[in-house]
Amino acid sequence: MATLKDIAEKAAVSTSTVSRVLNYDPTLSVGDETKKRIFEAAEALEYKNHRKKAPQKNSKLAIVNWYTQEEELNDLYYLSIRLGAEQQAQQMGYDIVRVYHHEEEKMEKDLSGILAIGKFSPEQAAKLREQAPYICFVDYIPSDREDDAVLIDFKKAMRQTIDYLREQGHQKIGFIAGEESYSDQSGAWIDPRTKLAKQYLEKQGIYEASYFYKGAFRVDAGKANMEKAILQFGKDNLPSAFIAANDAIAIGCLKALSEQQINVPEDVCVVGFNDISTAKYITPALTTVKVYTEEMGRSGIRLLNERIQEGREVSKQVILSTKLIKRESA
């Protein structure tokens, strides 16, 4: 496991700065470029070396992120997917064009394929199809299912998480969902984890609608929702465990609980989702569902490579498993 010192050396900053950035310290004043270096260093040090593939024939891929660069820093999930994709593409000999939301002018004309990371409206998906012969979506699939996609087995992940909490004796389990809108503001994406958590808790006979909250996939939103729960139920009558739809939300929950002097995990347990590279450095270290984000990016590039190099015509969806990582928060 990479240490804070390793990350500090790679990012060319102090270990104290690394620690405060990875713990989302709101009192720290550093620029986004410094944060980006630290987050990317933490991700890069998690990667394993892979054997390089044979170079391609000067093919060019666009990696399109539905987030802006600033938004990517608030949700390291997508940053990690992008880095995995870029590493795989480079190892395969592809040239890369990196395109963020609001930077569509950077899209080039002679693309062999597009890796689309995030949630895209039907209109956005149609536009991407006009710009390259092959598209692979990562973490999303349009309703028409015409394209390749890399997805997560959310159903199994939610069942494993709830089963684990039940084994620990928890009967009152809350869920803090994430909600997102397409970047063209044409509609909202519904997080399947909310429906799956509700269904499985209902099956267990312990679903309680008032224990469910939703907000943005950000630290501040997680903190605000936990504060709302504390105000609603009081310190002594909170659900004994909360599942957060991503690690950023979970980190916000931990901050709110700490400020109210509610002990984790003694009083309330918190489980995150994604296992971003910083999750192990949070205090307390975050119990979370590991999503293999690097492999998501790599799998997307490999699917594009099959289309480009082998001429595969049928669309393919790859569904990746997850793993519950047990640390200090639950």
C-alpha positions in Angstrom: 0.0 0.0 0.0 1.3 3.5 -0.9 2.1 5.7 2.1 1.4 9.4 2.5 5.1 9.9 2.0 5.0 8.1 -1.3 2.2 10.2 -2.5 3.8 13.4 -1.3 7.0 12.6 -3.1 5.2 11.9 -6.4 3.0 15.0 -6.1 6.0 17.2 -4.9 4.1 18.4 -1.8 4.4 17.9 1.9 3.0 14.9 3.7 0.8 17.2 5.8 -0.7 18.7 2.7 -1.4 15.2 1.3 -3.1 14.2 4.5 -5.3 17.3 4.7 -6.3 17.0 1.0 -7.1 13.3 1.3 -9.2 14.1 4.3 -11.0 16.9 2.5 -10.0 19.5 5.1 -12.1 22.5 4.4 -9.7 24.9 6.1 -6.8 24.0 3.7 -6.2 26.6 1.0 -4.6 24.9 -2.0 -5.3 25.2 -5.7 -7.1 22.7 -7.8 -3.9 21.9 -9.7 -2.2 20.8 -6.5 -5.3 18.7 -5.5 -5.3 17.1 -8.9 -1.6 16.2 -8.6 -2.2 14.6 -5.2 -5.3 12.6 -6.3 -3.6 11.4 -9.5 -0.5 10.4 -7.5 -2.6 8.4 -5.1 -4.4 6.7 -7.9 -1.2 6.0 -9.9 0.5 4.4 -7.0 -2.3 1.9 -6.7 -1.8 0.7 -10.2 0.0 -2.5 -11.1 2.4 -2.8 -14.1 0.9 -4.4 -17.1 2.6 -6.0 -20.1 2.4 -3.7 -23.1 0.4 -4.7 -26.1 1.5 -4.3 -29.7 1.2 -0.8 -30.9 -1.8 0.1 -33.1 -1.7 1.7 -36.5 -1.7 5.4 -35.5 -5.3 5.1 -34.2 -6.7 7.9 -32.1 -9.2 7.6 -29.3 -11.2 10.3 -27.5 -11.8 9.8 -23.8 -14.9 11.9 -23.1 -15.7 12.7 -19.4 -19.2 14.0 -18.7 -17.7 16.0 -15.8 -15.6 19.2 -15.9 -12.1 19.0 -14.6 -13.3 20.7 -11.4 -16.1 18.3 -10.9 -13.8 15.3 -11.4 -11.8 16.5 -8.4 -14.9 16.2 -6.2 -15.7 12.7 -7.3 -12.5 10.6 -7.7 -14.5 7.7 -9.0 -14.4 9.1 -12.6 -10.8 10.3 -12.3 -9.7 6.7 -11.5 -11.7 5.3 -14.4 -10.1 7.9 -16.8 -6.6 7.1 -15.6 -7.1 3.4 -16.0 -8.4 4.0 -19.5 -5.6 6.3 -20.5 -3.0 3.8 -19.2 -4.5 0.9 -21.2 -4.8 3.0 -24.4 -1.2 4.2 -24.2 0.0 0.6 -23.6 -1.9 -0.4 -26.7 -0.3 2.3 -28.8 -3.3 4.6 -29.2 -3.1 8.4 -29.3 -5.5 10.0 -26.8 -7.6 13.1 -27.0 -9.0 14.0 -23.5 -12.3 15.8 -23.6 -14.2 17.2 -20.5 -17.7 18.6 -20.4 -17.7 22.1 -21.9 -14.5 21.3 -23.9 -16.3 19.6 -26.8 -14.3 21.8 -29.2 -11.3 19.6 -28.5 -13.0 16.7 -30.2 -11.1 15.8 -33.3 -12.3 14.5 -36.7 -10.3 11.4 -37.4 -11.2 9.3 -34.3 -11.2 5.5 -34.3 -13.4 5.4 -31.2 -14.7 7.2 -28.2 -14.7 6.0 -24.6 -17.6 7.9 -22.9 -17.2 8.0 -19.1 -20.3 8.9 -17.1 -23.9 9.6 -17.8 -25.0 10.9 -21.2 -28.5 11.9 -22.3 -30.0 10.2 -25.5 -29.2 13.4 -27.4 -25.6 13.4 -26.2 -25.2 9.7 -27.1 -26.5 10.4 -30.5 -24.1 13.2 -31.1 -21.2 11.0 -29.9 -22.2 8.4 -32.5 -21.8 11.0 -35.2 -18.2 11.7 -34.3 -16.7 8.2 -34.3 -17.5 4.7 -35.7 -17.4 3.0 -32.3 -18.5 4.2 -28.8 -18.0 2.4 -25.5 -19.9 3.8 -22.4 -18.4 3.3 -19.0 -20.6 3.3 -15.9 -23.7 3.8 -18.0 -25.6 2.4 -21.0 -28.2 4.3 -23.1 -31.6 2.7 -23.1 -31.3 1.6 -26.7 -28.3 -0.6 -25.7 -26.7 -0.1 -29.2 -23.2 0.3 -27.9 -20.6 -1.5 -25.9 -20.7 -0.7 -22.2 -18.9 -1.5 -18.9 -21.2 -1.7 -15.9 -21.1 -2.7 -12.2 -23.1 -5.5 -10.6 -24.9 -3.2 -8.2 -27.5 -5.8 -7.2 -24.9 -8.2 -5.7 -23.0 -5.3 -4.1 -26.0 -3.9 -2.3 -27.0 -7.4 -1.0 -23.5 -8.1 0.3 -23.4 -4.8 2.1 -26.8 -5.2 3.7 -26.1 -8.8 4.6 -22.8 -7.7 6.3 -24.6 -5.0 8.4 -27.3 -7.5 9.4 -24.6 -9.9 10.5 -23.3 -7.1 12.8 -26.7 -6.8 14.3 -28.0 -3.7 12.6 -31.8 -3.4 12.2 -32.1 0.3 11.5 -30.2 0.9 8.2 -30.2 4.2 6.4 -29.2 5.0 2.8 -27.9 8.3 1.4 -28.4 8.2 -2.3 -26.8 10.3 -5.0 -28.7 12.1 -7.7 -27.3 13.5 -10.9 -28.5 15.4 -14.0 -27.2 14.9 -17.5 -24.7 17.6 -18.2 -27.0 19.0 -20.9 -29.7 19.4 -18.3 -32.2 17.4 -20.3 -33.1 15.1 -17.5 -31.9 13.2 -14.4 -30.2 9.9 -14.0 -31.7 7.6 -11.4 -29.2 5.7 -9.2 -30.1 2.0 -9.3 -28.6 1.5 -5.9 -31.5 3.4 -4.3 -34.1 1.0 -5.7 -32.0 -2.1 -5.0 -31.3 -1.1 -1.4 -35.1 -0.4 -0.8 -36.1 -3.8 -2.4 -33.6 -5.8 -0.4 -34.4 -4.1 2.9 -38.1 -4.6 2.2 -37.3 -8.3 1.7 -35.6 -8.4 5.0 -38.6 -6.6 6.6 -36.6 -3.6 7.9 -37.1 -1.0 5.2 -38.0 2.5 6.6 -38.6 5.3 4.1 -37.6 8.0 6.6 -34.1 6.6 6.7 -33.5 7.3 3.0 -32.0 10.6 1.9 -30.6 11.9 -1.4 -28.3 14.6 -2.7 -25.3 15.3 -4.9 -22.4 12.8 -5.0 -20.2 15.2 -3.0 -18.7 15.5 0.4 -20.8 18.6 1.3 -24.0 16.9 0.3 -23.2 13.9 2.4 -22.5 16.1 5.4 -25.7 18.1 4.9 -27.8 14.9 4.7 -26.3 13.4 7.8 -26.9 16.7 9.6 -30.5 16.5 8.5 -30.8 12.9 9.9 -29.3 14.0 13.2 -31.7 16.9 13.5 -34.6 14.6 12.5 -33.9 11.7 14.8 -31.6 13.1 17.5 -28.2 11.8 18.4 -29.6 8.8 20.4 -32.2 7.6 17.9 -30.3 7.6 14.6 -30.3 4.5 12.4 -27.3 2.5 13.6 -25.8 2.2 10.1 -25.8 4.2 6.9 -24.9 3.1 3.4 -23.7 6.0 1.2 -23.9 5.8 -2.6 -20.3 6.8 -2.9 -17.2 7.5 -0.8 -17.5 11.3 -1.1 -21.0 11.1 0.5 -19.6 8.8 3.2 -16.8 11.1 4.0 -19.3 13.9 4.4 -21.3 11.7 6.8 -18.2 11.0 8.9 -17.5 14.7 9.2 -21.1 15.5 10.3 -21.0 12.7 12.9 -17.6 13.8 14.2 -18.7 17.4 14.6 -21.7 16.2 16.7 -19.4 13.9 18.8 -21.2 10.8 17.6 -18.7 8.0 17.6 -18.0 5.8 14.5 -18.5 2.9 14.5 -19.5 2.6 18.2 -22.7 4.7 17.8 -23.2 4.8 14.0 -21.6 2.7 11.3 -20.9 4.2 7.8 -20.3 2.2 4.6 -19.2 3.9 1.4 -19.1 2.8 -2.2 -16.3 2.8 -4.8 -13.2 2.5 -2.5 -11.5 5.5 -4.0 -7.7 5.6 -3.4 -8.2 8.1 -0.5 -10.7 5.9 1.5 -8.0 4.1 3.5 -6.6 7.5 4.7 -9.8 8.9 6.1 -10.2 8.9 9.9 -11.7 6.5 10.7 -10.6 4.4 7.6 -13.7 3.9 5.5 -15.4 0.6 5.1 -16.6 0.6 1.5 -17.6 -1.4 -1.5 -14.6 -1.7 -3.8 -15.4 -0.9 -7.4 -12.6 -1.8 -9.7 -12.5 1.6 -11.5 -9.1 1.1 -13.1 -10.4 -2.2 -14.6 -13.6 -0.4 -15.8 -11.4 2.0 -17.8 -9.2 -0.7 -19.1 -12.1 -2.9 -20.1 -13.7 -0.1 -22.0 -10.5 0.4 -24.0 -10.2 -3.3 -24.7 -13.8 -3.3 -26.0 -13.0 -0.5 -28.3 -9.9 -2.3 -29.4 -12.0 -5.4 -30.4 -14.2 -3.2 -32.5 -11.4 -1.4 -34.2 -8.9 -4.2 -34.7 -11.2 -7.2 -35.0 -14.3 -5.6 -36.6 -16.7 -7.1 -34.0 -20.2 -6.0 -35.0 -22.4 -7.2 -32.1 -22.5 -4.9 -29.0 -21.1 -6.3 -25.8 -21.7 -5.3 -22.2 -19.1 -6.2 -19.5 -20.4 -6.4 -15.9 -17.7 -6.2 -13.2 -18.0 -7.6 -9.7 -17.3 -5.7 -6.5 -15.8 -6.5 -3.1 -16.7 -5.2 0.4 -13.6 -3.8 2.0 -13.9 -3.9 5.8 -12.1 -1.1 7.6 -12.8 1.0 10.7 -16.1 2.8 10.0 -18.3 -0.3 10.0 
